[in-house]
């Protein structure tokens, strides 16, 4: 599962998404199809560029003037991470719905009244 996080529109990958990424090498470059994007890493633009460079050098046999380095970082473990993600989700929902409520109130206040 992918979702946009906070105001930075950064992808936040679930544990299931990170586990599914391990299967990417098994389907990569099958039937002439390759997959690249920020979702193949941690959701940052740099991950998208890195995945594209890996495909270009590994599957298209292009010799790059530099080595592509892939940064692997373990996922956080434990109950605190689950609490942190849940609190983030609740804060994001509150932020989004409060903006909708404020927009509706402003719309109602500035709507002409017919008497």
HELIX and SHEET records of a PDB file:
HELIX    1   1 UNK A    6  UNK A    8  5                                   3    
HELIX    2   2 UNK A   15  UNK A   21  1                                   7    
HELIX    3   3 UNK A   24  UNK A   27  1                                   4    
HELIX    4   4 UNK A   38  UNK A   40  5                                   3    
HELIX    5   5 UNK A   45  UNK A   58  1                                  14    
HELIX    6   6 UNK A   79  UNK A  109  1                                  31    
SHEET    1   A 2 UNK A   2  UNK A   5  0                                        
SHEET    2   A 2 UNK A  10  UNK A  13 -1                                        
END                                                                             
